[in-house]
Amino acid sequence: MPHMMDDFPLLLSTLYDHAVRHHPGRGIVSVEHDLTVTRTTYGATDDRVRRLATAIADLGVGPGEAIGTFAWNNLRHHELYWATANTGRLCHTLNIRLFPDQLAYIVNHAGDKVLFIDPGLLPLVERFAGELKTVERYVVMGDAVPPTTLPDVIAYEDLIADATPWGVWPRLDERSPMMLCYTSGTTGNPKGVAYTQRSTYLHTISSLATFPIAARDVVLPVVPMFHAAAWGYPYTATTAGATLVYPGPDLSAPGLVSLFEKERVTFAAGVPTVWGGIQQYLMEHPEADTSSIRAFLCGGSAVSRAMIEWFHRERGILVQQGWGMTETNPVASIAALLPEHDGLAFEEQLDHLQTAGIPVAGLQVKIVDEDGNELPHDGAAFGELLIRGPWIAAEYYRDERRETFVDGWMRTGDVCKITPEGYIVITDRAKDVIKSGGEWISSLDLERELMAHPAVLEAAVIGVKHVRWQERPLALVVKRPGQEVTAAELLAHLEGRVAKWWLPDVIEFTDSLPKTGTGKFDKKVVRDQFSNVLLDG
């Protein structure tokens, strides 16, 4: 019986070669560690990627073995992504914002043999290098090695200078791992997820089908390359032949807006705190030119309805939410409007845009109650979100913790509703839901409504102990610069927007909110500070 080439593997190298062959002149713009700008092309970078691939092998890193990266979004990091993926090595991206003991743990757990480090980040690595058991060489991602206490150090440019460019990429097992990403480890040690050739290939193609990027686009991944593969954009943008702009270490609003203007960026992806800072900057600098931008993808935590509306009204930019986790490789849903929504007023379209969106093609989701019973997708029932599909993790890397995986599904820990149209409405993380008098209060919904007030820049809500009601909500609020608002005014703002019994018992004002290494509000820190506050009944 005739059949297709079903045994032809799904490999990242085929996507890479397509981009180099058909888009050799497409640009890569990179802000380096010293804020200088490098400009190159896919074609010119191919020679460097191939020499790097040979150099990594010459360092003794074999197929299936890992190198670690400790770097911002830049050209050399991009080259490392592809040199490892194309040859069967594992690129282990280290979150530079983790604590030294966590970093030492995951380097040792992953078995990284070589560590590639941005020059400006050397002092951070020196803090935990003495605890590393598997690293044999250090490579500084620059032209020269600055003064350092690290042993066996070589400069990146010296490493690849005399290397012979790799020829034909090997035909790998599509199920072999190509990248290691670790969770932030809020409880216990961080957990690793091994992305495979097959999973990342399928995620790349499905992402392009769901949220199209074309060769005419100029893509700026603000989301760090050390966090969940920069949501896959180094792979999706390259596959599409789009121009890539890597912002380096300057993720300030002035730095990013300057890149938007100079490079005529059309699309960028990042967490809500980034877009909140850019919104504030644009409010203060209305002359800034963002006319080239068609859309922002926003993920990591919920974005406020007010922010989506502001960018649409003031700048003509569509802010679309995405949802995913390290374990979902990572983008799993996007809040795209359907054709039947075209005739709706923008206020009604916002009802869909402020959700976590519809699962991307290829994935399946369901919600279940505390006993594991499946709940209807009627927009009213809510339970824990479970997900499955060909690029969803089935286990953690070299880790026995299995409670996340049940009967072929992965438990996300997110409490959700799903509308009849299929939109996922995340009401909370399971650990963040506030249980008051036997009823549930959504901290996310309260945060969204607080941030809808024009004087509020950021808000985080947690449950604190209560004598009578078990838990009650406490809100921490950061005011916009130059704005004033009182707790009483915020409570008045919330009335009519949420149930009266949801209103926070306490609203505290603060200059800033603690953030995790991925830019989310760090509620663990907030809880440590406030959760033992006992409210009277």
C-alpha positions as CSV (number, residue, x, y, z in Angstrom):
1,M,0.0,0.0,0.0
2,P,1.5,3.4,-1.0
3,H,2.1,5.8,1.9
4,M,3.6,9.1,2.6
5,M,7.2,9.7,3.9
6,D,5.9,9.1,7.4
7,D,9.4,8.1,8.6
8,F,10.9,11.5,7.6
9,P,11.6,13.1,11.0
10,L,10.2,16.5,12.1
11,L,13.5,18.3,12.7
12,L,14.3,21.9,13.5
13,S,17.2,21.8,11.0
14,T,14.7,21.5,8.1
15,L,13.0,24.7,9.2
16,Y,16.4,26.4,9.7
17,D,17.7,25.4,6.2
18,H,14.5,26.6,4.6
19,A,14.9,30.1,6.2
20,V,18.6,30.4,5.2
21,R,18.0,29.2,1.7
22,H,14.9,31.3,0.9
23,H,15.5,34.3,3.2
24,P,19.3,34.8,3.3
25,G,19.1,38.6,3.2
26,R,16.6,38.9,6.1
27,G,18.0,40.8,9.0
28,I,18.9,40.1,12.5
29,V,19.4,43.1,14.8
30,S,21.0,42.5,18.1
31,V,21.5,44.9,21.1
32,E,24.7,43.6,22.7
33,H,25.7,43.6,26.4
34,D,27.3,47.0,26.1
35,L,24.3,48.4,24.2
36,T,26.1,48.5,20.9
37,V,24.0,47.2,18.0
38,T,25.0,44.4,15.6
39,R,23.3,44.0,12.3
40,T,23.6,40.8,10.2
41,T,21.5,38.5,8.0
42,Y,20.3,34.9,8.1
43,G,22.8,34.1,5.4
44,A,25.8,35.6,7.1
45,T,24.8,34.0,10.4
46,D,24.6,30.6,8.9
47,D,28.4,30.3,8.7
48,R,28.7,31.3,12.4
49,V,26.0,28.8,13.4
50,R,27.8,26.0,11.6
51,R,31.2,26.9,13.1
52,L,29.7,27.1,16.5
53,A,28.1,23.7,16.1
54,T,31.5,22.2,15.3
55,A,33.2,24.1,18.2
56,I,30.6,22.7,20.7
57,A,31.3,19.2,19.5
58,D,35.1,19.9,19.8
59,L,34.5,20.9,23.4
60,G,33.4,17.3,24.1
61,V,29.6,17.9,24.1
62,G,28.0,14.9,22.4
63,P,24.5,14.3,21.1
64,G,22.0,14.3,23.9
65,E,24.3,16.3,26.2
66,A,23.6,19.8,27.4
67,I,25.3,23.2,27.3
68,G,24.0,26.0,29.5
69,T,23.3,29.6,28.5
70,F,23.3,32.5,30.9
71,A,22.4,35.4,28.6
72,W,20.0,38.1,27.4
73,N,18.3,38.1,24.0
74,N,21.0,38.6,21.5
75,L,22.6,37.3,18.3
76,R,25.0,34.8,20.0
77,H,22.1,33.4,22.0
78,H,20.2,33.0,18.8
79,E,23.2,31.1,17.3
80,L,23.3,28.8,20.3
81,Y,19.6,28.0,19.9
82,W,20.2,26.8,16.3
83,A,23.7,25.2,16.7
84,T,22.4,22.9,19.4
85,A,19.0,22.1,17.9
86,N,20.5,21.3,14.5
87,T,23.0,18.8,15.9
88,G,21.2,17.0,18.7
89,R,22.7,18.8,21.6
90,L,20.5,20.3,24.3
91,C,20.4,24.1,24.9
92,H,19.7,24.6,28.6
93,T,18.6,28.2,29.1
94,L,19.3,29.4,32.6
95,N,16.9,32.0,34.1
96,I,19.3,34.7,35.2
97,R,16.8,35.9,37.8
98,L,16.8,32.7,39.9
99,F,18.6,32.5,43.2
100,P,22.2,31.1,43.1
101,D,21.3,27.9,44.9
102,Q,18.5,27.3,42.4
103,L,20.9,27.9,39.5
104,A,23.5,25.6,40.9
105,Y,20.9,22.9,41.3
106,I,19.6,23.1,37.7
107,V,23.0,23.2,36.1
108,N,24.1,20.1,38.0
109,H,20.7,18.4,37.4
110,A,20.8,19.1,33.7
111,G,24.5,18.0,33.5
112,D,25.6,21.1,31.6
113,K,29.1,20.5,30.3
114,V,29.8,24.0,29.0
115,L,28.3,27.3,30.2
116,F,28.0,30.2,27.8
117,I,27.7,33.6,29.6
118,D,27.1,37.2,28.6
119,P,30.1,39.3,29.7
120,G,27.9,41.5,31.9
121,L,26.5,38.5,33.8
122,L,29.9,37.0,34.8
123,P,29.7,38.3,38.4
124,L,26.3,36.5,38.9
125,V,27.8,33.2,37.7
126,E,30.9,33.6,39.9
127,R,28.5,33.6,42.9
128,F,27.6,29.9,42.4
129,A,30.3,28.5,40.1
130,G,32.0,26.8,43.1
131,E,28.9,24.6,43.4
132,L,28.9,23.4,39.8
133,K,29.9,19.7,39.4
134,T,29.5,19.0,35.7
135,V,30.7,22.2,33.9
136,E,34.1,21.7,32.2
137,R,34.5,25.0,30.3
138,Y,33.1,28.5,30.4
139,V,32.6,30.6,27.3
140,V,32.2,34.4,27.5
141,M,29.8,35.5,24.8
142,G,32.0,38.3,23.4
143,D,35.3,39.1,21.7
144,A,37.5,38.8,24.7
145,V,37.5,37.5,28.3
146,P,37.2,40.2,30.9
147,P,38.7,39.8,34.4
148,T,37.0,36.8,36.1
149,T,37.5,34.2,38.8
150,L,36.1,31.5,36.6
151,P,38.5,28.8,35.4
152,D,38.9,27.4,31.9
153,V,37.4,30.4,30.2
154,I,37.5,31.2,26.4
155,A,35.9,34.0,24.4
156,Y,33.1,33.0,22.0
157,E,34.7,34.6,19.0
158,D,38.0,32.8,19.7
159,L,36.0,29.5,20.1
160,I,34.5,29.7,16.6
161,A,37.3,31.5,14.8
162,D,39.1,28.5,13.5
163,A,36.3,25.9,13.6
164,T,35.4,24.1,10.4
165,P,31.8,24.9,9.4
166,W,29.4,21.9,10.0
167,G,28.2,20.4,6.7
168,V,24.9,18.5,6.4
169,W,22.9,18.5,9.6
170,P,22.5,15.0,11.0
171,R,19.2,13.1,10.6
172,L,18.1,12.9,14.3
173,D,15.4,11.0,16.1
174,E,12.5,13.5,16.1
175,R,11.7,12.4,19.7
176,S,15.2,13.3,21.0
177,P,15.4,16.3,23.3
178,M,16.8,19.6,22.0
179,M,16.2,22.1,24.8
180,L,15.9,22.1,28.6
181,C,13.7,24.6,30.4
182,Y,13.1,24.6,34.1
183,T,10.2,25.9,36.1
184,S,10.9,28.7,38.7
185,G,10.5,26.2,41.6
186,T,8.2,28.2,43.9
187,T,7.9,25.0,46.0
188,G,10.7,22.4,46.1
189,N,13.5,22.2,43.5
190,P,12.8,23.6,40.0
191,K,11.5,21.0,37.6
192,G,12.9,20.5,34.1
193,V,11.0,20.0,30.9
194,A,12.8,18.6,27.9
195,Y,11.5,20.0,24.6
196,T,12.0,17.6,21.8
197,Q,12.6,18.1,18.0
198,R,9.1,16.9,17.3
199,S,7.3,19.0,20.0
200,T,9.1,22.2,19.1
201,Y,8.6,21.6,15.3
202,L,4.8,21.1,15.9
203,H,4.6,24.0,18.2
204,T,6.3,26.2,15.7
205,I,4.0,25.3,12.8
206,S,0.8,25.5,14.9
207,S,1.8,28.9,16.4
208,L,2.3,30.3,12.9
209,A,-1.1,29.0,11.8
210,T,-2.8,30.5,14.9
211,F,-0.9,33.8,15.1
212,P,0.5,34.4,11.7
213,I,4.0,36.0,11.3
214,A,5.2,36.6,7.7
215,A,8.6,37.5,6.1
216,R,7.5,41.1,6.0
217,D,7.2,41.3,9.8
218,V,9.8,42.7,12.2
219,V,9.6,40.6,15.4
220,L,10.9,41.7,18.8
221,P,10.8,39.1,21.5
222,V,10.8,41.0,24.8
223,V,10.1,37.7,26.6
224,P,13.6,36.5,27.6
225,M,15.3,33.7,25.7
226,F,16.0,32.2,29.1
227,H,12.2,31.8,29.8
228,A,10.4,29.0,27.9
229,A,12.4,29.5,24.7
230,A,11.2,33.1,24.4
231,W,7.8,31.5,23.8
232,G,9.2,29.9,20.6
233,Y,9.7,33.2,18.7
234,P,13.4,32.5,17.7
235,Y,12.0,29.4,15.9
236,T,8.7,30.8,14.6
237,A,10.2,34.1,13.3
238,T,13.1,32.3,11.6
239,T,10.8,29.7,10.0
240,A,8.7,32.5,8.6
241,G,11.7,34.5,7.4
242,A,10.8,37.5,9.5
243,T,13.4,40.1,10.6
244,L,14.4,39.5,14.2
245,V,15.2,42.3,16.7
246,Y,16.8,41.1,19.9
247,P,16.7,43.8,22.7
248,G,19.6,42.7,24.8
249,P,19.8,43.8,28.5
250,D,17.9,47.1,28.1
251,L,14.2,46.2,28.6
252,S,13.3,49.6,29.9
253,A,10.3,51.3,28.3
254,P,12.5,54.0,26.7
255,G,14.9,51.4,25.3
256,L,12.1,49.3,23.8
257,V,10.2,52.2,22.3
258,S,13.4,53.4,20.7
259,L,13.8,50.0,19.1
260,F,10.2,50.1,17.9
261,E,10.8,53.4,16.2
262,K,14.3,52.7,14.7
263,E,13.6,49.2,13.5
264,R,10.0,49.6,12.5
265,V,8.9,46.7,14.7
266,T,5.6,45.2,13.7
267,F,5.1,42.6,16.4
268,A,6.4,42.1,19.9
269,A,5.8,39.6,22.7
270,G,6.2,40.0,26.5
271,V,4.6,40.0,29.9
272,P,2.0,42.5,31.2
273,T,4.4,44.4,33.4
274,V,6.4,45.3,30.2
275,W,3.4,46.6,28.4
276,G,2.2,48.5,31.5
277,G,5.6,50.2,31.6
278,I,5.4,51.0,27.9
279,Q,1.9,52.3,28.3
280,Q,3.0,54.7,31.1
281,Y,5.9,55.9,28.9
282,L,3.7,56.5,25.9
283,M,1.3,58.4,28.1
284,E,4.2,60.7,29.1
285,H,5.7,60.8,25.6
286,P,2.8,61.0,23.1
287,E,5.2,62.0,20.3
288,A,6.8,58.5,20.3
289,D,6.1,56.7,17.0
290,T,4.6,53.2,17.3
291,S,2.8,53.4,14.0
292,S,4.6,50.3,12.6
293,I,3.3,48.0,15.3
294,R,0.2,45.9,14.5
295,A,0.1,43.7,17.6
296,F,1.5,42.8,21.0
297,L,1.2,39.2,22.4
298,C,0.9,39.4,26.1
299,G,1.3,36.4,28.4
300,G,2.6,35.2,31.7
301,S,-0.2,36.7,33.7
302,A,-3.5,38.4,33.1
303,V,-3.5,41.7,31.3
304,S,-6.1,44.3,32.3
305,R,-9.1,45.1,30.1
306,A,-8.2,48.7,30.5
307,M,-4.7,48.2,29.0
308,I,-6.0,46.4,26.0
309,E,-8.5,49.2,25.4
310,W,-5.9,51.9,25.9
311,F,-3.5,50.5,23.3
312,H,-6.4,50.0,20.8
313,R,-7.9,53.5,21.4
314,E,-4.7,55.6,21.7
315,R,-2.2,53.7,19.5
316,G,-4.2,51.4,17.2
317,I,-2.3,48.4,18.6
318,L,-4.1,45.1,19.2
319,V,-3.0,43.5,22.5
320,Q,-3.8,39.8,22.4
321,Q,-3.4,37.5,25.4
322,G,-1.8,34.2,25.2
323,W,-1.6,31.5,27.8
324,G,0.9,28.7,28.4
325,M,3.4,27.2,30.8
326,T,6.9,25.8,30.6
327,E,5.3,22.4,30.4
328,T,3.2,23.4,27.3
329,N,6.3,24.2,25.2
330,P,5.0,27.0,25.8
331,V,2.1,28.8,24.0
332,A,-1.1,26.8,24.4
333,S,-3.9,29.3,23.7
334,I,-4.4,32.8,22.1
335,A,-7.2,35.2,22.4
336,A,-8.0,35.6,18.7
337,L,-11.2,37.1,17.5
338,L,-13.4,35.0,15.3
339,P,-15.0,36.3,12.1
340,E,-18.4,36.5,13.8
341,H,-16.9,39.1,16.2
342,D,-16.0,41.5,13.4
343,G,-19.2,43.4,13.6
344,L,-19.2,43.8,17.4
345,A,-18.3,47.0,19.1
346,F,-14.8,47.0,20.5
347,E,-16.3,46.9,24.0
348,E,-17.9,43.6,23.2
349,Q,-14.8,42.3,21.5
350,L,-12.9,43.0,24.7
351,D,-15.0,40.3,26.4
352,H,-13.1,37.8,24.2
353,L,-9.7,39.6,24.1
354,Q,-9.4,39.7,27.9
355,T,-9.7,35.9,28.1
356,A,-6.8,33.4,27.8
357,G,-8.1,32.6,24.3
358,I,-8.9,29.4,22.4
359,P,-6.5,26.5,22.4
360,V,-4.1,26.5,19.5
361,A,-4.8,23.8,16.9
362,G,-3.5,20.4,17.9
363,L,-4.2,20.7,21.7
364,Q,-7.2,19.6,23.7
365,V,-8.4,21.0,27.0
366,K,-11.0,20.2,29.7
367,I,-11.9,21.4,33.2
368,V,-12.6,19.1,36.1
369,D,-13.9,19.4,39.6
370,E,-12.0,18.4,42.8
371,D,-12.9,14.8,42.2
372,G,-11.7,14.7,38.6
373,N,-15.2,14.8,37.0
374,E,-15.3,16.7,33.7
375,L,-17.3,19.9,33.8
376,P,-19.4,21.5,31.0
377,H,-17.9,24.2,28.7
378,D,-20.9,26.6,29.4
379,G,-19.0,29.7,30.6
380,A,-20.4,29.2,34.2
381,A,-18.8,26.0,35.6
382,F,-15.2,26.4,36.7
383,G,-12.6,23.9,37.7
384,E,-9.0,23.0,37.1
385,L,-7.8,23.2,33.5
386,L,-6.2,20.0,32.1
387,I,-4.5,19.9,28.7
388,R,-3.0,17.3,26.4
389,G,-1.4,17.3,22.9
390,P,1.8,16.4,21.0
391,W,3.9,19.2,22.5
392,I,2.7,19.0,26.1
393,A,5.1,17.5,28.7
394,A,4.4,14.0,29.8
395,E,6.9,14.0,32.6
396,Y,9.7,16.1,34.2
397,Y,13.3,15.6,33.2
398,R,15.1,13.1,35.4
399,D,12.4,13.8,38.1
400,E,10.1,11.4,39.9
401,R,7.4,14.0,40.7
402,R,4.4,12.7,38.8
403,E,1.3,14.4,40.4
404,T,1.0,16.8,37.5
405,F,0.3,14.1,35.0
406,V,-3.0,12.1,35.2
407,D,-4.3,9.6,32.6
408,G,-2.6,11.2,29.7
409,W,-3.6,14.8,30.7
410,M,-1.5,17.4,32.3
411,R,-2.9,19.3,35.3
412,T,-2.2,23.0,34.9
413,G,-3.0,24.3,38.4
414,D,-5.2,27.0,36.8
415,V,-8.8,27.4,37.8
416,C,-10.9,28.2,34.7
417,K,-14.2,28.5,32.9
418,I,-14.6,27.6,29.2
419,T,-17.2,29.4,27.2
420,P,-19.4,27.6,24.6
421,E,-17.2,29.2,21.9
422,G,-14.1,27.6,23.5
423,Y,-12.5,30.6,25.1
424,I,-10.6,29.8,28.3
425,V,-11.4,32.2,31.1
426,I,-8.8,31.8,33.9
427,T,-10.2,32.8,37.2
428,D,-7.1,32.0,39.3
429,R,-4.2,29.8,40.0
430,A,-5.5,27.0,42.3
431,K,-3.1,28.2,45.0
432,D,-4.3,31.8,44.7
433,V,-8.1,31.3,44.9
434,I,-9.4,32.9,48.0
435,K,-11.9,30.8,50.0
436,S,-14.2,33.1,52.0
437,G,-17.1,31.6,54.0
438,G,-17.1,28.5,51.8
439,E,-17.3,30.5,48.6
440,W,-14.5,31.3,46.1
441,I,-13.2,34.7,45.2
442,S,-11.0,35.2,42.1
443,S,-7.9,37.2,42.9
444,L,-7.3,37.7,39.2
445,D,-10.7,39.2,38.6
446,L,-10.1,41.6,41.5
447,E,-6.7,42.5,40.1
448,R,-8.1,43.2,36.6
449,E,-10.8,45.5,38.0
450,L,-8.4,47.4,40.2
451,M,-6.0,47.9,37.3
452,A,-9.0,49.2,35.3
453,H,-8.9,52.4,37.5
454,P,-6.9,55.1,35.6
455,A,-4.8,55.9,38.7
456,V,-3.6,52.2,39.2
457,L,-0.5,50.9,37.6
458,E,-0.3,47.5,39.2
459,A,-2.4,45.5,41.7
460,A,-1.9,42.1,43.5
461,V,-4.6,40.4,45.6
462,I,-4.1,37.6,48.1
463,G,-6.2,35.9,50.7
464,V,-5.4,36.6,54.4
465,K,-6.7,34.8,57.5
466,H,-10.0,35.9,58.9
467,V,-11.5,35.0,62.2
468,R,-15.0,34.5,60.9
469,W,-14.7,34.0,57.1
470,Q,-11.5,31.8,57.0
471,E,-10.0,34.1,54.3
472,R,-10.6,37.6,53.0
473,P,-9.0,39.5,50.2
474,L,-6.2,42.0,50.7
475,A,-5.0,44.2,47.8
476,L,-1.6,45.8,47.2
477,V,-1.8,48.7,44.8
478,V,0.9,50.6,43.0
479,K,-0.3,54.1,41.8
480,R,0.6,55.5,38.4
481,P,3.3,58.2,38.6
482,G,1.7,61.6,39.4
483,Q,-1.7,60.0,40.2
484,E,-3.5,59.9,43.5
485,V,-6.3,57.6,44.7
486,T,-7.6,56.5,48.1
487,A,-8.7,53.1,49.3
488,A,-12.2,54.4,49.6
489,E,-12.2,55.6,46.0
490,L,-11.0,52.2,44.8
491,L,-13.7,50.4,46.8
492,A,-16.3,52.7,45.2
493,H,-14.7,51.9,41.8
494,L,-15.1,48.1,42.4
495,E,-18.7,48.4,43.5
496,G,-20.9,47.2,40.7
497,R,-18.0,45.5,39.0
498,V,-17.7,42.6,41.4
499,A,-19.9,41.0,44.0
500,K,-20.1,43.1,47.2
501,W,-18.7,40.3,49.3
502,W,-15.6,40.2,47.1
503,L,-14.6,43.7,48.1
504,P,-11.1,43.7,49.7
505,D,-11.1,44.1,53.4
506,V,-7.8,45.9,53.2
507,I,-6.1,48.0,50.4
508,E,-2.5,48.8,51.0
509,F,-0.5,51.1,48.8
510,T,3.1,50.3,47.9
511,D,5.8,51.8,45.6
512,S,6.4,48.5,43.8
513,L,5.3,44.8,43.7
514,P,7.7,41.9,43.9
515,K,8.2,40.0,40.6
516,T,9.2,36.5,39.8
517,G,12.1,35.7,37.5
518,T,9.6,35.7,34.6
519,G,7.9,39.0,35.4
520,K,4.8,37.8,37.2
521,F,3.6,39.2,40.5
522,D,5.4,37.1,43.2
523,K,2.5,36.3,45.5
524,K,4.6,34.0,47.5
525,V,6.6,37.0,48.8
526,V,3.4,39.0,49.4
527,R,1.9,36.1,51.3
528,D,5.0,35.7,53.4
529,Q,4.6,39.4,54.4
530,F,0.8,39.5,54.9
531,S,-0.8,36.1,55.0
532,N,-0.5,35.8,58.8
533,V,-2.3,39.1,59.3
534,L,-5.4,38.0,61.2
535,L,-8.5,40.1,60.3
536,D,-11.2,40.5,62.9
537,G,-14.7,39.4,62.2
